[in-house]
Amino acid sequence: MGEDDFRHLERLVTELDCRGLHARVVRTHSGRAFVRVINPKATSLAENVTCRAQATPNHRDWYYWWSWGERMHTVEDPAGAATKVARVLAAVGE
Protein backbone atom coordinates (compact mmCIF):
# COMPACT_ATOMS: atom_id res chain seq x y z
CA MET A 1 0.00 0.00 0.00
CA GLY A 2 1.34 3.41 -0.93
CA GLU A 3 1.00 6.77 0.73
CA ASP A 4 -1.60 7.84 -1.85
CA ASP A 5 -3.91 5.00 -0.78
CA PHE A 6 -3.50 5.88 2.87
CA ARG A 7 -4.20 9.59 2.31
CA HIS A 8 -7.38 8.77 0.38
CA LEU A 9 -8.55 6.51 3.20
CA GLU A 10 -7.79 9.18 5.83
CA ARG A 11 -9.78 11.76 3.87
CA LEU A 12 -12.73 9.36 3.83
CA VAL A 13 -12.43 8.82 7.60
CA THR A 14 -12.65 12.58 8.15
CA GLU A 15 -15.84 12.81 6.06
CA LEU A 16 -17.41 9.79 7.77
CA ASP A 17 -16.67 11.25 11.20
CA CYS A 18 -18.47 14.45 10.16
CA ARG A 19 -21.56 12.34 9.48
CA GLY A 20 -21.53 10.82 12.97
CA LEU A 21 -20.11 7.45 11.97
CA HIS A 22 -17.16 5.82 13.72
CA ALA A 23 -14.40 5.21 11.19
CA ARG A 24 -10.73 4.36 11.30
CA VAL A 25 -8.04 3.11 8.95
CA VAL A 26 -7.06 -0.49 9.69
CA ARG A 27 -3.82 -1.97 8.39
CA THR A 28 -3.61 -5.74 8.02
CA HIS A 29 -0.48 -7.82 8.64
CA SER A 30 0.03 -8.01 4.89
CA GLY A 31 0.17 -4.22 4.71
CA ARG A 32 -3.20 -3.75 3.03
CA ALA A 33 -5.44 -1.11 4.54
CA PHE A 34 -9.14 -0.38 4.64
CA VAL A 35 -11.57 1.89 6.46
CA ARG A 36 -13.72 0.17 9.08
CA VAL A 37 -16.98 2.10 9.47
CA ILE A 38 -19.58 1.53 12.19
CA ASN A 39 -22.88 3.26 12.86
CA PRO A 40 -22.67 4.00 16.63
CA LYS A 41 -26.47 4.05 16.88
CA ALA A 42 -26.70 0.51 15.47
CA THR A 43 -23.33 -1.20 15.79
CA SER A 44 -24.39 -4.20 13.72
CA LEU A 45 -24.41 -1.81 10.75
CA ALA A 46 -20.79 -1.77 9.60
CA GLU A 47 -18.79 -1.75 6.40
CA ASN A 48 -15.17 -2.03 5.24
CA VAL A 49 -14.13 0.31 2.43
CA THR A 50 -10.96 -0.13 0.42
CA CYS A 51 -9.16 2.15 -1.99
CA ARG A 52 -7.37 1.11 -5.14
CA ALA A 53 -6.56 2.23 -8.63
CA GLN A 54 -8.31 1.00 -11.72
CA ALA A 55 -6.40 1.25 -14.97
CA THR A 56 -8.06 2.99 -17.89
CA PRO A 57 -6.60 3.15 -21.42
CA ASN A 58 -4.80 6.44 -20.76
CA HIS A 59 -4.12 6.48 -17.00
CA ARG A 60 -5.02 5.07 -13.59
CA ASP A 61 -8.03 6.39 -11.70
CA TRP A 62 -8.41 5.86 -7.94
CA TYR A 63 -11.70 4.71 -6.40
CA TYR A 64 -13.22 3.68 -3.10
CA TRP A 65 -14.61 0.13 -3.20
CA TRP A 66 -17.33 -1.62 -1.21
CA SER A 67 -16.34 -4.75 0.73
CA TRP A 68 -18.10 -6.94 -1.84
CA GLY A 69 -15.81 -5.66 -4.62
CA GLU A 70 -18.09 -3.13 -6.31
CA ARG A 71 -16.59 0.23 -7.21
CA MET A 72 -18.27 2.88 -5.06
CA HIS A 73 -16.97 6.38 -5.78
CA THR A 74 -13.99 8.35 -7.02
CA VAL A 75 -11.42 9.36 -4.40
CA GLU A 76 -11.57 12.92 -5.72
CA ASP A 77 -14.88 13.30 -3.85
CA PRO A 78 -14.55 11.71 -0.38
CA ALA A 79 -17.63 13.65 0.79
CA GLY A 80 -19.74 11.96 -1.90
CA ALA A 81 -18.35 8.56 -0.92
CA ALA A 82 -19.08 9.24 2.75
CA THR A 83 -22.66 10.18 1.89
CA LYS A 84 -23.13 6.83 0.13
CA VAL A 85 -21.68 4.90 3.08
CA ALA A 86 -23.83 6.86 5.55
CA ARG A 87 -26.94 6.06 3.50
CA VAL A 88 -26.12 2.33 3.47
CA LEU A 89 -25.37 2.25 7.21
CA ALA A 90 -28.37 4.34 8.29
CA ALA A 91 -30.57 2.72 10.93
CA VAL A 92 -34.31 2.57 10.36
CA GLY A 93 -35.78 5.93 11.36
CA GLU A 94 -32.53 7.90 11.04
A tleap script that builds the chain and sets N, CA, C and O, in Angstrom:
source leaprc.protein.ff14SB
mol = sequence {
  NMET GLY GLU ASP ASP PHE ARG HIE LEU GLU
  ARG LEU VAL THR GLU LEU ASP CYS ARG GLY
  LEU HIE ALA ARG VAL VAL ARG THR HIE SER
  GLY ARG ALA PHE VAL ARG VAL ILE ASN PRO
  LYS ALA THR SER LEU ALA GLU ASN VAL THR
  CYS ARG ALA GLN ALA THR PRO ASN HIE ARG
  ASP TRP TYR TYR TRP TRP SER TRP GLY GLU
  ARG MET HIE THR VAL GLU ASP PRO ALA GLY
  ALA ALA THR LYS VAL ALA ARG VAL LEU ALA
  ALA VAL GLY CGLU
}
set mol.1.N position { 0.849 -1.179 0.000 }
set mol.1.CA position { 0.000 0.000 0.000 }
set mol.1.C position { 0.884 1.228 0.000 }
set mol.1.O position { 1.846 1.307 0.765 }
set mol.2.N position { 0.565 2.187 -0.855 }
set mol.2.CA position { 1.341 3.408 -0.929 }
set mol.2.C position { 0.742 4.518 -0.092 }
set mol.2.O position { -0.340 4.381 0.479 }
set mol.3.N position { 1.464 5.609 -0.034 }
set mol.3.CA position { 0.995 6.765 0.727 }
set mol.3.C position { -0.259 7.377 0.121 }
set mol.3.O position { -1.100 7.908 0.847 }
set mol.4.N position { -0.396 7.310 -1.210 }
set mol.4.CA position { -1.604 7.845 -1.848 }
set mol.4.C position { -2.838 7.122 -1.340 }
set mol.4.O position { -3.838 7.760 -1.011 }
set mol.5.N position { -2.779 5.795 -1.271 }
set mol.5.CA position { -3.907 5.003 -0.781 }
set mol.5.C position { -4.280 5.449 0.631 }
set mol.5.O position { -5.448 5.692 0.935 }
set mol.6.N position { -3.271 5.549 1.475 }
set mol.6.CA position { -3.504 5.880 2.874 }
set mol.6.C position { -4.125 7.271 3.014 }
set mol.6.O position { -5.044 7.460 3.810 }
set mol.7.N position { -3.638 8.226 2.260 }
set mol.7.CA position { -4.203 9.593 2.306 }
set mol.7.C position { -5.663 9.596 1.880 }
set mol.7.O position { -6.493 10.265 2.496 }
set mol.8.N position { -5.977 8.851 0.828 }
set mol.8.CA position { -7.377 8.773 0.375 }
set mol.8.C position { -8.258 8.175 1.468 }
set mol.8.O position { -9.367 8.654 1.702 }
set mol.9.N position { -7.775 7.141 2.131 }
set mol.9.CA position { -8.548 6.514 3.204 }
set mol.9.C position { -8.721 7.467 4.384 }
set mol.9.O position { -9.800 7.526 4.974 }
set mol.10.N position { -7.679 8.208 4.733 }
set mol.10.CA position { -7.786 9.179 5.831 }
set mol.10.C position { -8.787 10.279 5.507 }
set mol.10.O position { -9.532 10.717 6.384 }
set mol.11.N position { -8.814 10.728 4.264 }
set mol.11.CA position { -9.785 11.760 3.865 }
set mol.11.C position { -11.208 11.228 4.009 }
set mol.11.O position { -12.107 11.962 4.420 }
set mol.12.N position { -11.415 9.968 3.675 }
set mol.12.CA position { -12.735 9.364 3.828 }
set mol.12.C position { -13.113 9.278 5.303 }
set mol.12.O position { -14.256 9.558 5.665 }
set mol.13.N position { -12.170 8.894 6.153 }
set mol.13.CA position { -12.435 8.824 7.599 }
set mol.13.C position { -12.911 10.168 8.115 }
set mol.13.O position { -13.873 10.226 8.881 }
set mol.14.N position { -12.264 11.242 7.716 }
set mol.14.CA position { -12.654 12.585 8.150 }
set mol.14.C position { -14.097 12.878 7.761 }
set mol.14.O position { -14.866 13.392 8.573 }
set mol.15.N position { -14.469 12.556 6.532 }
set mol.15.CA position { -15.837 12.809 6.060 }
set mol.15.C position { -16.856 11.933 6.784 }
set mol.15.O position { -17.956 12.390 7.095 }
set mol.16.N position { -16.501 10.688 7.053 }
set mol.16.CA position { -17.413 9.794 7.767 }
set mol.16.C position { -17.622 10.262 9.199 }
set mol.16.O position { -18.738 10.214 9.716 }
set mol.17.N position { -16.554 10.711 9.834 }
set mol.17.CA position { -16.665 11.249 11.197 }
set mol.17.C position { -17.619 12.439 11.243 }
set mol.17.O position { -18.389 12.582 12.193 }
set mol.18.N position { -17.571 13.290 10.225 }
set mol.18.CA position { -18.465 14.454 10.159 }
set mol.18.C position { -19.933 14.047 10.060 }
set mol.18.O position { -20.820 14.832 10.393 }
set mol.19.N position { -20.186 12.838 9.610 }
set mol.19.CA position { -21.555 12.335 9.478 }
set mol.19.C position { -21.983 11.499 10.678 }
set mol.19.O position { -23.028 10.850 10.644 }
set mol.20.N position { -21.177 11.513 11.742 }
set mol.20.CA position { -21.535 10.824 12.971 }
set mol.20.C position { -21.233 9.340 12.987 }
set mol.20.O position { -21.671 8.628 13.891 }
set mol.21.N position { -20.492 8.864 12.003 }
set mol.21.CA position { -20.109 7.454 11.969 }
set mol.21.C position { -18.729 7.287 12.608 }
set mol.21.O position { -17.906 8.201 12.570 }
set mol.22.N position { -18.488 6.137 13.184 }
set mol.22.CA position { -17.165 5.825 13.716 }
set mol.22.C position { -16.365 5.169 12.602 }
set mol.22.O position { -16.792 4.161 12.038 }
set mol.23.N position { -15.212 5.736 12.284 }
set mol.23.CA position { -14.399 5.214 11.194 }
set mol.23.C position { -12.923 5.311 11.556 }
set mol.23.O position { -12.483 6.247 12.225 }
set mol.24.N position { -12.175 4.318 11.097 }
set mol.24.CA position { -10.726 4.355 11.295 }
set mol.24.C position { -10.064 3.526 10.207 }
set mol.24.O position { -10.659 2.600 9.657 }
set mol.25.N position { -8.818 3.881 9.909 }
set mol.25.CA position { -8.041 3.109 8.948 }
set mol.25.C position { -7.436 1.925 9.688 }
set mol.25.O position { -6.821 2.087 10.742 }
set mol.26.N position { -7.613 0.749 9.133 }
set mol.26.CA position { -7.061 -0.487 9.694 }
set mol.26.C position { -6.038 -1.015 8.704 }
set mol.26.O position { -6.294 -1.081 7.502 }
set mol.27.N position { -4.875 -1.389 9.223 }
set mol.27.CA position { -3.819 -1.969 8.385 }
set mol.27.C position { -3.678 -3.445 8.754 }
set mol.27.O position { -3.511 -3.783 9.926 }
set mol.28.N position { -3.743 -4.312 7.763 }
set mol.28.CA position { -3.610 -5.744 8.015 }
set mol.28.C position { -2.137 -6.120 8.119 }
set mol.28.O position { -1.262 -5.309 7.813 }
set mol.29.N position { -1.863 -7.342 8.546 }
set mol.29.CA position { -0.479 -7.820 8.640 }
set mol.29.C position { 0.203 -7.819 7.283 }
set mol.29.O position { 1.420 -7.648 7.202 }
set mol.30.N position { -0.551 -8.003 6.233 }
set mol.30.CA position { 0.025 -8.011 4.885 }
set mol.30.C position { 0.328 -6.609 4.369 }
set mol.30.O position { 0.919 -6.454 3.300 }
set mol.31.N position { -0.074 -5.589 5.124 }
set mol.31.CA position { 0.173 -4.216 4.709 }
set mol.31.C position { -0.995 -3.556 4.016 }
set mol.31.O position { -0.981 -2.343 3.808 }
set mol.32.N position { -2.014 -4.330 3.651 }
set mol.32.CA position { -3.202 -3.747 3.028 }
set mol.32.C position { -3.967 -2.947 4.066 }
set mol.32.O position { -3.907 -3.245 5.259 }
set mol.33.N position { -4.676 -1.947 3.615 }
set mol.33.CA position { -5.444 -1.110 4.538 }
set mol.33.C position { -6.868 -0.941 4.025 }
set mol.33.O position { -7.146 -1.068 2.833 }
set mol.34.N position { -7.753 -0.650 4.966 }
set mol.34.CA position { -9.145 -0.381 4.637 }
set mol.34.C position { -9.715 0.504 5.729 }
set mol.34.O position { -9.123 0.643 6.799 }
set mol.35.N position { -10.864 1.102 5.459 }
set mol.35.CA position { -11.566 1.890 6.465 }
set mol.35.C position { -12.667 1.018 7.046 }
set mol.35.O position { -13.506 0.488 6.317 }
set mol.36.N position { -12.655 0.876 8.358 }
set mol.36.CA position { -13.715 0.171 9.080 }
set mol.36.C position { -14.693 1.234 9.551 }
set mol.36.O position { -14.311 2.156 10.271 }
set mol.37.N position { -15.955 1.112 9.150 }
set mol.37.CA position { -16.979 2.101 9.468 }
set mol.37.C position { -18.085 1.429 10.261 }
set mol.37.O position { -18.553 0.352 9.891 }
set mol.38.N position { -18.506 2.060 11.353 }
set mol.38.CA position { -19.581 1.532 12.189 }
set mol.38.C position { -20.565 2.650 12.499 }
set mol.38.O position { -20.170 3.778 12.795 }
set mol.39.N position { -21.842 2.326 12.429 }
set mol.39.CA position { -22.876 3.264 12.864 }
set mol.39.C position { -22.992 3.108 14.383 }
set mol.39.O position { -23.411 2.050 14.852 }
set mol.40.N position { -22.631 4.141 15.170 }
set mol.40.CA position { -22.665 4.000 16.631 }
set mol.40.C position { -24.070 3.846 17.203 }
set mol.40.O position { -24.231 3.420 18.347 }
set mol.41.N position { -25.090 4.190 16.414 }
set mol.41.CA position { -26.474 4.050 16.880 }
set mol.41.C position { -27.020 2.643 16.621 }
set mol.41.O position { -28.057 2.257 17.162 }
set mol.42.N position { -26.310 1.890 15.792 }
set mol.42.CA position { -26.703 0.507 15.467 }
set mol.42.C position { -25.419 -0.217 15.062 }
set mol.42.O position { -25.114 -0.338 13.875 }
set mol.43.N position { -24.676 -0.694 16.047 }
set mol.43.CA position { -23.325 -1.203 15.795 }
set mol.43.C position { -23.269 -2.445 14.900 }
set mol.43.O position { -22.195 -2.815 14.427 }
set mol.44.N position { -24.397 -3.080 14.669 }
set mol.44.CA position { -24.391 -4.199 13.725 }
set mol.44.C position { -24.304 -3.702 12.281 }
set mol.44.O position { -24.033 -4.480 11.366 }
set mol.45.N position { -24.534 -2.404 12.083 }
set mol.45.CA position { -24.412 -1.809 10.751 }
set mol.45.C position { -22.976 -1.326 10.576 }
set mol.45.O position { -22.579 -0.308 11.143 }
set mol.46.N position { -22.210 -2.063 9.790 }
set mol.46.CA position { -20.794 -1.770 9.604 }
set mol.46.C position { -20.382 -2.103 8.179 }
set mol.46.O position { -21.051 -2.874 7.490 }
set mol.47.N position { -19.294 -1.525 7.754 }
set mol.47.CA position { -18.789 -1.746 6.398 }
set mol.47.C position { -17.281 -1.529 6.398 }
set mol.47.O position { -16.756 -0.741 7.183 }
set mol.48.N position { -16.592 -2.240 5.504 }
set mol.48.CA position { -15.168 -2.030 5.242 }
set mol.48.C position { -15.035 -1.460 3.843 }
set mol.48.O position { -15.575 -2.017 2.887 }
set mol.49.N position { -14.315 -0.350 3.719 }
set mol.49.CA position { -14.133 0.308 2.432 }
set mol.49.C position { -12.651 0.288 2.091 }
set mol.49.O position { -11.810 0.650 2.914 }
set mol.50.N position { -12.341 -0.135 0.881 }
set mol.50.CA position { -10.959 -0.131 0.423 }
set mol.50.C position { -10.752 0.975 -0.601 }
set mol.50.O position { -11.697 1.645 -1.018 }
set mol.51.N position { -9.509 1.150 -0.992 }
set mol.51.CA position { -9.159 2.152 -1.992 }
set mol.51.C position { -8.121 1.522 -2.912 }
set mol.51.O position { -7.124 0.967 -2.450 }
set mol.52.N position { -8.361 1.612 -4.206 }
set mol.52.CA position { -7.368 1.111 -5.145 }
set mol.52.C position { -7.564 1.756 -6.509 }
set mol.52.O position { -8.614 2.317 -6.822 }
set mol.53.N position { -6.528 1.651 -7.287 }
set mol.53.CA position { -6.555 2.226 -8.629 }
set mol.53.C position { -7.185 1.246 -9.599 }
set mol.53.O position { -7.120 0.030 -9.421 }
set mol.54.N position { -7.789 1.803 -10.618 }
set mol.54.CA position { -8.305 1.003 -11.719 }
set mol.54.C position { -7.725 1.592 -12.995 }
set mol.54.O position { -7.897 2.776 -13.284 }
set mol.55.N position { -7.047 0.762 -13.742 }
set mol.55.CA position { -6.405 1.248 -14.965 }
set mol.55.C position { -7.436 1.519 -16.043 }
set mol.55.O position { -8.360 0.735 -16.259 }
set mol.56.N position { -7.257 2.645 -16.714 }
set mol.56.CA position { -8.058 2.985 -17.887 }
set mol.56.C position { -7.074 3.045 -19.060 }
set mol.56.O position { -5.866 2.993 -18.833 }
set mol.57.N position { -7.541 3.152 -20.282 }
set mol.57.CA position { -6.602 3.147 -21.418 }
set mol.57.C position { -5.497 4.206 -21.331 }
set mol.57.O position { -4.379 3.961 -21.785 }
set mol.58.N position { -5.789 5.365 -20.762 }
set mol.58.CA position { -4.798 6.441 -20.759 }
set mol.58.C position { -4.136 6.707 -19.413 }
set mol.58.O position { -3.088 7.350 -19.368 }
set mol.59.N position { -4.714 6.233 -18.321 }
set mol.59.CA position { -4.118 6.481 -17.003 }
set mol.59.C position { -4.805 5.612 -15.954 }
set mol.59.O position { -5.656 4.781 -16.272 }
set mol.60.N position { -4.417 5.822 -14.701 }
set mol.60.CA position { -5.021 5.074 -13.592 }
set mol.60.C position { -5.884 6.026 -12.775 }
set mol.60.O position { -5.436 7.101 -12.377 }
set mol.61.N position { -7.111 5.624 -12.534 }
set mol.61.CA position { -8.029 6.389 -11.699 }
set mol.61.C position { -8.187 5.661 -10.374 }
set mol.61.O position { -8.217 4.431 -10.334 }
set mol.62.N position { -8.289 6.429 -9.282 }
set mol.62.CA position { -8.414 5.857 -7.944 }
set mol.62.C position { -9.869 5.916 -7.499 }
set mol.62.O position { -10.567 6.905 -7.724 }
set mol.63.N position { -10.315 4.819 -6.853 }
set mol.63.CA position { -11.698 4.711 -6.397 }
set mol.63.C position { -11.758 4.106 -4.994 }
set mol.63.O position { -10.851 3.398 -4.555 }
set mol.64.N position { -12.855 4.410 -4.313 }
set mol.64.CA position { -13.222 3.677 -3.104 }
set mol.64.C position { -14.054 2.491 -3.558 }
set mol.64.O position { -14.799 2.578 -4.534 }
set mol.65.N position { -13.920 1.365 -2.832 }
set mol.65.CA position { -14.608 0.131 -3.200 }
set mol.65.C position { -15.349 -0.422 -1.999 }
set mol.65.O position { -14.841 -0.393 -0.879 }
set mol.66.N position { -16.566 -0.932 -2.239 }
set mol.66.CA position { -17.330 -1.622 -1.208 }
set mol.66.C position { -16.637 -2.936 -0.864 }
set mol.66.O position { -15.817 -3.430 -1.639 }
set mol.67.N position { -16.961 -3.498 0.288 }
set mol.67.CA position { -16.335 -4.747 0.727 }
set mol.67.C position { -16.649 -5.911 -0.214 }
set mol.67.O position { -15.880 -6.870 -0.271 }
set mol.68.N position { -17.732 -5.853 -0.934 }
set mol.68.CA position { -18.098 -6.943 -1.842 }
set mol.68.C position { -17.468 -6.783 -3.222 }
set mol.68.O position { -17.783 -7.545 -4.135 }
set mol.69.N position { -16.573 -5.794 -3.385 }
set mol.69.CA position { -15.809 -5.659 -4.620 }
set mol.69.C position { -16.392 -4.742 -5.673 }
set mol.69.O position { -15.854 -4.648 -6.776 }
set mol.70.N position { -17.474 -4.071 -5.356 }
set mol.70.CA position { -18.086 -3.129 -6.312 }
set mol.70.C position { -17.461 -1.753 -6.135 }
set mol.70.O position { -17.280 -1.272 -5.017 }
set mol.71.N position { -17.135 -1.129 -7.268 }
set mol.71.CA position { -16.592 0.231 -7.209 }
set mol.71.C position { -17.668 1.174 -6.687 }
set mol.71.O position { -18.806 1.153 -7.156 }
set mol.72.N position { -17.292 2.010 -5.701 }
set mol.72.CA position { -18.269 2.882 -5.060 }
set mol.72.C position { -18.225 4.308 -5.596 }
set mol.72.O position { -19.234 4.829 -6.069 }
set mol.73.N position { -17.038 4.945 -5.521 }
set mol.73.CA position { -16.975 6.379 -5.785 }
set mol.73.C position { -15.525 6.789 -6.027 }
set mol.73.O position { -14.603 6.146 -5.525 }
set mol.74.N position { -15.329 7.835 -6.781 }
set mol.74.CA position { -13.990 8.351 -7.024 }
set mol.74.C position { -13.393 8.950 -5.743 }
set mol.74.O position { -14.110 9.522 -4.921 }
set mol.75.N position { -12.080 8.811 -5.589 }
set mol.75.CA position { -11.417 9.364 -4.402 }
set mol.75.C position { -11.328 10.886 -4.447 }
set mol.75.O position { -11.015 11.522 -3.440 }
set mol.76.N position { -11.599 11.463 -5.597 }
set mol.76.CA position { -11.573 12.921 -5.722 }
set mol.76.C position { -12.725 13.575 -4.980 }
set mol.76.O position { -12.728 14.791 -4.787 }
set mol.77.N position { -13.699 12.785 -4.562 }
set mol.77.CA position { -14.875 13.299 -3.850 }
set mol.77.C position { -15.161 12.430 -2.618 }
set mol.77.O position { -16.132 11.673 -2.607 }
set mol.78.N position { -14.314 12.537 -1.574 }
set mol.78.CA position { -14.552 11.714 -0.384 }
set mol.78.C position { -15.873 12.044 0.311 }
set mol.78.O position { -16.462 11.178 0.959 }
set mol.79.N position { -16.341 13.278 0.184 }
set mol.79.CA position { -17.626 13.646 0.789 }
set mol.79.C position { -18.767 12.873 0.123 }
set mol.79.O position { -19.681 12.409 0.805 }
set mol.80.N position { -18.718 12.733 -1.187 }
set mol.80.CA position { -19.736 11.959 -1.898 }
set mol.80.C position { -19.694 10.496 -1.504 }
set mol.80.O position { -20.738 9.865 -1.341 }
set mol.81.N position { -18.492 9.949 -1.348 }
set mol.81.CA position { -18.348 8.558 -0.921 }
set mol.81.C position { -18.897 8.379 0.492 }
set mol.81.O position { -19.588 7.400 0.772 }
set mol.82.N position { -18.593 9.320 1.375 }
set mol.82.CA position { -19.076 9.240 2.755 }
set mol.82.C position { -20.599 9.302 2.804 }
set mol.82.O position { -21.216 8.623 3.626 }
set mol.83.N position { -21.207 10.093 1.950 }
set mol.83.CA position { -22.660 10.185 1.894 }
set mol.83.C position { -23.258 8.834 1.502 }
set mol.83.O position { -24.267 8.414 2.068 }
set mol.84.N position { -22.637 8.153 0.534 }
set mol.84.CA position { -23.126 6.834 0.126 }
set mol.84.C position { -23.010 5.834 1.271 }
set mol.84.O position { -23.943 5.071 1.521 }
set mol.85.N position { -21.879 5.831 1.968 }
set mol.85.CA position { -21.683 4.900 3.082 }
set mol.85.C position { -22.692 5.203 4.188 }
set mol.85.O position { -23.292 4.287 4.751 }
set mol.86.N position { -22.881 6.481 4.499 }
set mol.86.CA position { -23.832 6.864 5.549 }
set mol.86.C position { -25.242 6.402 5.199 }
set mol.86.O position { -25.986 5.961 6.076 }
set mol.87.N position { -25.606 6.498 3.948 }
set mol.87.CA position { -26.936 6.055 3.504 }
set mol.87.C position { -27.092 4.543 3.693 }
set mol.87.O position { -28.137 4.082 4.151 }
set mol.88.N position { -26.069 3.777 3.345 }
set mol.88.CA position { -26.121 2.328 3.473 }
set mol.88.C position { -26.163 1.901 4.944 }
set mol.88.O position { -26.830 0.926 5.290 }
set mol.89.N position { -25.458 2.623 5.798 }
set mol.89.CA position { -25.373 2.251 7.215 }
set mol.89.C position { -26.423 2.924 8.093 }
set mol.89.O position { -26.390 2.770 9.313 }
set mol.90.N position { -27.344 3.658 7.503 }
set mol.90.CA position { -28.374 4.343 8.293 }
set mol.90.C position { -29.323 3.333 8.937 }
set mol.90.O position { -29.786 2.391 8.294 }
set mol.91.N position { -29.595 3.553 10.206 }
set mol.91.CA position { -30.565 2.716 10.925 }
set mol.91.C position { -31.960 3.139 10.528 }
set mol.91.O position { -32.166 4.277 10.106 }
set mol.92.N position { -32.915 2.251 10.655 }
set mol.92.CA position { -34.312 2.573 10.361 }
set mol.92.C position { -34.722 3.758 11.231 }
set mol.92.O position { -34.494 3.752 12.441 }
set mol.93.N position { -35.318 4.759 10.626 }
set mol.93.CA position { -35.778 5.930 11.357 }
set mol.93.C position { -34.765 7.052 11.472 }
set mol.93.O position { -35.082 8.121 11.994 }
set mol.94.N position { -33.541 6.823 10.987 }
set mol.94.CA position { -32.531 7.899 11.035 }
set mol.94.C position { -32.766 8.890 9.925 }
set mol.94.O position { -32.023 9.864 9.800 }
savepdb mol mol.pdb
quit
